[in-house]
Amino acid sequence: MIGKISGRIEYRSTDHVLMDVRGVGYMVYCSDRTLAQLPGNGEAVALYTDLLVREDNLQLFGFPTLLEKEWHRLLVSVQGIGAKASLAILGTLGAEGVGRAITLGDITAIKAAKGIGPKTAQRVVHELKDKAPAVMALGGTLQQAAGEAPAQADDVIEPAPQPAAAPKAPVAPAAGVAAQAEALSALSNLGYAPSEAATAVAEASGGDPELDTAGLIRAALKLLAPKG
């Protein structure tokens, strides 16, 4: 299994990049969001990967974070969701957005991805909702294991300075993953069930993505407070 590759981008297409890794070229398929984040041709990059093995084909799919790779693994476990459909969902929502949509049962957000119909979106939410809290709790651990971003290859020479690139698509702050995981852990320690804690954290994070751990806990506790 190829879990991560580091090298230089040889060229890019509409749905993949060719990465030169010590003279070997790897074709890596990525979501639109990931492609927008990647540096220019000739520059060093590292991607976490998932290898799809078929009788007549091998395909590598690339992700900027371990959390996104984990969501991809879960998404493709849903009937009717293949690798390309998973990339469409992740490209539309991002890893944190997918977790938030599934936790809150937001079928509309899932079906906003290209090629995803309402029945398939409903199936994604139904089959993964119970797994979302565990992935959210895992987020902080994955971030710590990998650092804030995948490391670049150590053995490549830095390219000459390039002209300023066009603005890239906005990306959710990396700190948000750890904050959500820590808030979820704190609420679980307070005795809240994983599902209700995850729902409150997801809703609080959606209301203000800039909240730190303490802010998320306070906001989630307000949402969990008995209404009366």
ZAKOLFI-659357 format. One line per 10 residues: for each residue x, y, z negated of N, C-alpha, C, CB. Coordinates in steps of 0.05 Angstrom, whole numbers. Each point is the difference from the previous one (the first is absolute). Glycine has a CB too. Layout:
# residues N
X:Y:Z:X:Y:Z:X:Y:Z:X:Y:Z; ...
# end
This chain:
# residues 228
17:-24:0:-17:24:0:17:25:0:-36:-25:-24; 30:44:41:15:25:2:-16:20:-17:20:-10:46; -10:18:-69:-15:18:-18:7:29:2:-2:-38:-29; 26:44:41:8:28:2:23:1:20:-14:10:-47; 14:11:64:22:4:18:9:29:-1:-17:-36:30; 43:40:-26:11:27:0:18:3:24:-1:2:-50; -2:20:64:15:5:24:-6:27:12:1:-49:9; 3:51:17:-6:25:14:-23:-3:20:48:13:-5; -63:7:8:-22:0:19:11:3:28:-32:19:-34; 28:-39:51:10:1:28:-20:15:17:24:-44:-6
-50:37:4:-21:15:13:-26:-5:-14:25:-2:45; -45:18:-38:-26:-4:-12:-21:0:22:15:22:-43; -37:-37:38:-23:-1:18:-24:9:-16:20:-38:27; -44:33:-16:-24:10:-13:-7:-16:-25:-16:15:44; 25:-40:-45:-7:-17:-23:24:-15:-13:-45:-5:21; 69:10:-11:23:-14:-12:26:16:5:-24:-44:8; 44:36:-22:27:10:4:19:-23:5:-9:41:-29; 31:-36:44:21:-20:3:23:9:-18:-14:-12:48; 21:-5:-67:21:7:-19:25:-16:6:-34:11:-35; 57:2:38:25:-12:5:13:-6:-28:6:24:45
-4:-50:-51:13:-9:-25:25:-15:7:-45:-2:-24; 68:16:23:26:-12:5:0:-14:27:7:-6:-48; -18:19:68:0:-10:27:-23:-18:8:48:3:-4; -65:-9:-15:-24:-16:6:-25:18:-1:22:-42:-19; -38:41:40:-24:18:1:-24:-14:-11:19:23:39; -33:-10:-58:-25:-11:-12:-23:18:8:26:-21:-39; -47:10:51:-24:15:6:-18:-1:-24:4:-10:50; -10:33:-62:-15:1:-25:-26:17:5:43:-4:-28; -66:-9:24:-25:14:4:-8:15:-26:-14:-35:34; 5:59:-31:-6:17:-23:-27:15:5:49:6:-10
-60:4:-12:-25:16:2:7:27:11:-21:-25:-39; 1:40:48:4:27:10:12:18:-22:-39:-6:31; 30:2:-56:10:16:-22:30:-5:-5:-45:-1:-21; 53:-25:22:28:-6:-4:18:10:23:-14:-40:-25; 4:37:50:15:10:23:5:30:-2:-20:-36:28; 0:51:-38:2:29:-3:21:7:-21:-47:5:14; 52:-23:-33:20:6:-22:28:-6:8:-36:-10:-33; 40:-7:53:27:-10:6:17:22:13:-19:-46:6; 45:44:-10:18:20:12:3:-4:30:25:3:-43; -9:13:56:2:-1:29:18:-23:10:-7:49:0
8:-53:26:16:-20:12:30:4:-8:-33:-4:38; 46:-18:-44:28:1:-7:5:4:-30:8:18:44; -29:-13:-59:3:4:-29:-5:-26:-16:-14:48:6; 26:-49:-30:-1:-23:-17:-27:-1:-15:50:0:-5; -60:-24:2:-25:-4:-14:-2:-28:-11:-23:34:29; 7:-39:-50:-5:-26:-11:-30:-4:-3:45:0:-24; -54:-24:31:-29:-6:-3:-3:-27:-13:-10:27:41; -10:-29:-58:-8:-26:-11:-17:-13:22:2:15:-49; 1:-41:52:-13:-13:23:-15:-25:-8:36:18:29; -55:-25:-12:-16:-24:-3:2:-14:27:-32:19:-35
39:-45:36:3:-15:25:-24:-16:5:50:-1:-7; -62:5:30:-23:-16:9:10:-21:19:-32:39:-5; 27:-64:-2:10:-23:15:-24:-13:14:39:-7:-32; -36:6:59:-20:-15:16:15:-20:17:-32:40:1; 17:-58:11:13:-21:16:16:12:23:-37:-31:-12; 27:52:24:12:12:24:12:28:-4:-31:-27:26; 32:36:-51:8:27:-5:9:5:-29:-31:15:37; 50:2:-40:8:10:-27:-2:30:0:32:-39:-7; -45:51:-12:-3:29:-2:7:10:-27:-36:-2:34; 51:24:-35:8:13:-25:-17:25:-3:47:-18:3
-58:21:-28:-15:24:-6:14:15:-23:-44:-22:15; 48:48:-11:16:16:-19:-15:19:-17:36:-4:32; -26:8:-57:-14:17:-19:21:17:-16:-38:-34:-4; 31:59:-2:20:17:-13:3:-7:-30:-12:36:32; -8:-49:-44:2:-7:-29:-9:-29:-5:-8:49:-12; 17:-60:-10:-9:-27:-8:-29:0:-6:45:-10:-18; -56:32:7:-28:1:-6:-17:-3:25:10:29:-40; -2:-15:61:-15:-2:25:2:-28:12:8:48:8; 15:-60:-11:3:-28:10:-18:-19:-16:47:10:13; -50:-5:-39:-17:-17:-16:-30:3:8:33:4:-38
-41:20:44:-27:4:9:-5:-13:27:-2:43:-25; 22:-42:42:-2:-14:26:-4:-29:-4:30:34:21; -15:-46:-39:-2:-29:-6:-28:-7:-8:48:-1:-13; -60:18:-4:-28:-5:-9:-20:5:22:14:12:-47; -10:9:62:-20:7:21:-2:-23:21:10:49:-7; 13:-60:15:-1:-21:20:-11:-26:-11:39:22:23; -42:-24:-49:-13:-24:-12:-30:1:3:38:-4:-32; -49:27:40:-29:3:4:-8:-10:27:-1:39:-31; -20:-55:32:-9:-10:26:-7:23:19:-18:-41:-23; 28:40:47:-6:21:20:21:22:0:-48:-11:-6
67:11:-13:21:20:0:26:-13:8:-24:26:-37; 33:-18:60:27:-9:9:20:21:-6:-20:-27:36; 45:23:-27:21:18:-6:-5:28:11:32:-38:-1; -42:39:26:-5:26:12:-22:15:-14:16:-18:44; -37:4:-52:-22:13:-15:10:10:-27:-33:-30:23; 50:15:-36:12:9:-25:16:25:4:2:-47:-16; 14:49:37:16:24:6:-19:23:5:37:-28:19; -59:23:-6:-19:22:6:-12:11:-26:-11:-22:44; 5:5:-63:-11:9:-26:22:15:-16:-32:-39:0; 56:27:-1:21:13:-14:9:27:13:15:-45:-16
-17:45:42:7:25:15:-20:22:-5:22:-28:34; -47:21:-38:-21:20:-5:1:9:-29:-28:-21:35; 32:3:-54:-3:7:-29:26:1:-15:-45:-21:3; 65:7:6:24:-2:-17:-4:-21:-22:13:48:11; 8:-57:-23:-2:-20:-21:-17:9:-23:45:-17:13; -40:41:-23:-16:10:-23:-29:3:8:40:23:-19; -45:-13:43:-27:4:9:-15:-26:3:15:40:24; -2:-61:-15:-13:-26:2:-7:-10:-27:26:-10:41; -8:12:-60:-6:-9:-28:-23:16:-12:47:-12:-5; -48:38:10:-21:16:-11:-27:-7:13:33:37:-8
-33:-41:35:-25:-6:14:-11:-27:-9:15:27:39; 2:-47:-41:-9:-26:-8:-10:0:-29:33:-21:32; -18:34:-50:-8:1:-28:-27:14:-4:48:0:-12; -53:21:28:-25:15:-3:-22:-11:17:27:40:-10; -21:-61:26:-20:-12:17:-8:19:23:-17:-26:-39; 36:41:48:-5:20:21:2:-13:28:17:37:-30; -39:-49:38:0:-13:27:3:20:22:-29:-36:-19; 18:60:16:3:20:21:29:7:6:-45:18:-14; 61:-17:-7:29:7:4:14:-23:15:0:28:-42; -7:-53:36:13:-22:14:-8:-1:29:1:-26:-43
-26:30:48:-9:-2:28:7:24:17:-37:-28:-16; 50:48:4:10:22:15:24:-8:17:-16:32:-35; 29:-54:28:22:-10:16:-9:-11:27:24:-12:-43; -8:17:63:-7:-8:27:-4:-30:2:26:39:18; -49:-47:-7:-5:-29:5:-12:-14:-24:36:1:31; -41:13:-53:-12:-13:-24:-30:7:-2:45:3:-24; -62:-23:27:-29:5:-2:-10:-1:-28:-4:-20:45; -21:27:-49:-11:0:-28:0:-27:-14:-28:38:15; 23:-60:0:0:-26:-13:28:-8:-9:-40:-13:28; 59:19:-11:28:-7:-7:9:17:-23:10:-13:47
-17:39:-47:7:17:-22:-12:-9:-26:4:38:32; -29:-47:-31:-14:-10:-24:14:-25:-10:-43:19:17; 52:-36:2:14:-25:-8:27:6:-14:-22:-24:39; 36:45:-29:25:7:-12:-4:9:-29:17:14:45; -37:3:-49:-5:10:-27:-9:-23:-18:-13:45:19; -5:-62:-9:-11:-22:-17:22:-20:-8:-44:6:24; 62:-13:-5:20:-21:-5:24:11:-16:-15:-23:41; 21:49:-39:24:10:-13:-5:17:-24:20:-1:44; -45:7:-50:-5:19:-23:11:-11:-26:-41:15:24; 38:-41:-29:10:-11:-25:31:-2:-1:-42:-26:-3
54:28:27:30:-1:1:12:27:-2:-3:-42:27; -12:63:-22:11:27:1:13:9:-26:-35:11:32; 23:-17:-56:14:9:-25:28:-11:-3:-45:2:-21; 48:-28:29:27:-12:-2:20:13:18:-22:-43:-12; 13:51:36:18:13:19:7:28:-10:-19:-27:38; -1:41:-49:5:26:-11:20:-1:-23:-46:15:13; 43:-36:-30:18:-3:-23:28:-8:10:-38:-13:-29; 40:0:52:25:-9:11:15:23:13:-19:-45:7; 4:66:0:12:22:15:24:13:-12:-44:8:17; 43:-2:-43:22:12:-14:24:-18:-1:-32:26:-27
28:-52:23:22:-19:-1:14:-2:28:-24:-26:-36; 8:25:57:11:-2:27:16:25:6:-38:-28:15; 28:51:-24:15:25:6:26:1:-15:-43:23:6; 44:-33:-31:24:-1:-15:20:-20:12:-25:13:-42; 15:-35:52:17:-20:12:14:10:25:-30:-36:-19; 15:52:34:11:9:26:11:28:0:-33:-29:21; 29:44:-43:7:28:0:-24:15:13:51:-10:3; -49:36:-1:-22:16:10:-4:-5:30:9:34:-34; 11:-44:48:-3:-7:28:21:-21:7:-17:46:12; 13:-62:9:19:-20:7:27:12:6:-36:-28:18
58:15:-27:26:11:5:8:-2:29:13:-12:-47; 3:30:57:10:-2:27:24:-18:1:-17:46:11; 23:-55:14:22:-19:3:26:13:-9:-23:-22:38; 39:7:-53:25:11:-11:22:0:21:-13:-16:-45; 10:-1:65:23:-4:19:-3:16:26:6:-45:-20; -24:64:21:-3:16:24:10:28:-5:-39:-27:15; 51:39:6:11:26:-2:-22:20:3:45:-15:18; -45:36:-34:-20:20:2:0:13:27:3:8:-49; -26:-4:63:0:12:26:5:30:-2:-32:-35:15; 39:46:8:4:29:0:-26:14:-5:38:-5:33
-37:30:-45:-24:14:-5:-17:4:25:23:24:-37; -49:-28:34:-19:2:22:-18:25:-4:0:-50:6; -11:60:16:-19:23:-3:-23:-8:-18:13:17:45; -24:3:-58:-22:-4:-18:-23:-15:14:12:41:-26; -22:-62:13:-21:-16:12:-27:13:-5:27:-42:-6; -47:33:21:-27:10:-4:-10:-9:-26:-9:0:49; -9:15:-62:-11:-7:-26:-12:-28:1:-9:48:-10; 13:-63:-11:-10:-28:-1:-27:0:-15:47:-19:2; -61:-4:2:-25:-3:-14:3:1:-30:-17:-27:39; -1:40:-53:2:2:-29:-1:-28:-13:-20:45:1
36:-49:-22:1:-25:-14:-6:4:-29:33:-18:33; -48:-1:-45:-6:3:-29:26:0:-16:-45:-22:7; 47:37:-28:25:1:-16:7:-27:-11:-10:47:-12; 36:-54:13:8:-26:-11:-6:-3:-29:36:-2:34; -35:25:-49:-5:-1:-28:-28:-9:-7:33:37:-5; -52:-33:24:-27:-8:-5:-3:-30:-5:-15:38:28; 31:-54:-15:-2:-29:-3:7:-8:-29:12:-6:49; 11:17:-59:8:-7:-27:-20:11:-20:48:0:14; -58:25:-10:-19:12:-19:-25:-17:-2:19:46:11; -30:-55:12:-24:-16:0:5:-26:-15:-14:20:43
37:-33:-38:7:-25:-13:2:3:-30:23:-15:41; -10:37:-50:4:5:-28:-27:7:-14:47:16:9; -63:-1:5:-27:7:-11:-17:-25:-3:3:46:20; -2:-63:0:-16:-25:-1:9:-17:-23:-6:2:50; 33:-4:-54:11:-16:-22:-9:11:-27:39:-12:29; -39:39:-31:-8:13:-26:-29:-6:-6:35:36:8; -52:-34:12:-29:-4:-4:-5:-29:-7:-11:37:32; 26:-56:-19:-4:-28:-7:8:-5:-29:9:-12:48; 12:25:-57:9:-2:-28:-21:10:-19:48:4:15; -64:15:-6:-21:12:-17:-25:-18:0:18:46:10
-17:-68:5:-22:-19:-1:-20:1:23:5:3:-47; 1:14:67:-18:2:23:5:-23:19:-2:50:-4; -19:-61:16:3:-21:19:15:10:25:-43:-22:-16; 59:5:29:16:8:23:-16:13:22:30:-36:-11; -54:25:16:-16:11:22:-10:28:-6:-14:-46:11; 4:51:-36:-10:27:-6:23:20:-4:-40:-21:-22; 63:12:12:23:17:-2:10:8:27:12:-22:-43; -10:3:62:9:6:27:-19:19:14:22:-45:2; -48:41:-5:-19:18:12:3:28:-10:-31:-38:5; 34:42:-31:3:26:-11:26:14:9:-27:-15:-40
49:-1:40:26:12:9:-2:7:30:25:-28:-35; -37:12:51:-2:6:28:-17:25:5:4:-49:11; -26:51:-26:-17:24:3:14:25:-9:-40:-29:-7; 55:27:-16:14:23:-10:23:8:19:-11:-14:-47; 24:-5:58:22:6:19:-11:12:26:26:-38:-19; -49:29:27:-12:11:24:-9:29:-4:-15:-45:13; 7:51:-38:-8:28:-6:23:19:-1:-38:-19:-24; 61:9:16:24:18:-2:25:-18:4:-24:33:-31; 34:-36:56:23:-17:5:26:9:-14:-21:-11:43; 21:36:-53:25:10:-13:2:-6:-30:-1:36:34
-20:-49:-45:1:-6:-29:23:-19:-7:-50:6:-1; 63:0:-22:20:-18:-10:-13:-22:-17:35:37:1; -19:-54:-13:-12:-22:-15:-19:10:-22:41:-27:9; -32:46:-25:-16:10:-22:-26:12:10:41:9:-27; -39:6:49:-24:12:11:-19:-20:11:27:40:12; -17:-61:0:-17:-22:11:-14:-14:-23:31:-6:39; -17:1:-61:-12:-14:-23:-23:17:-11:44:-23:-11; -39:49:7:-21:18:-11:-24:1:19:35:27:-23; -30:-24:49:-22:1:19:-16:-26:1:26:33:27; -11:-55:-28:-13:-26:1:-17:-5:-25:37:-18:28
-26:26:-51:-15:-4:-25:-26:16:0:43:-7:-24; -43:31:36:-24:16:2:-21:-15:17:27:43:-5; -17:-55:27:-18:-15:17:-11:-25:-14:25:16:41; -9:-27:-59:-8:-25:-14:-17:6:-24:41:-22:17; -42:47:-26:-15:7:-24:-29:-6:4:34:35:-11; -48:-45:-9:-29:-5:2:-15:25:8:5:-37:-34; -23:34:52:-17:23:8:-24:0:-17:16:-2:48; -21:26:-60:-23:1:-18:-10:28:-4:16:-41:-22
# end
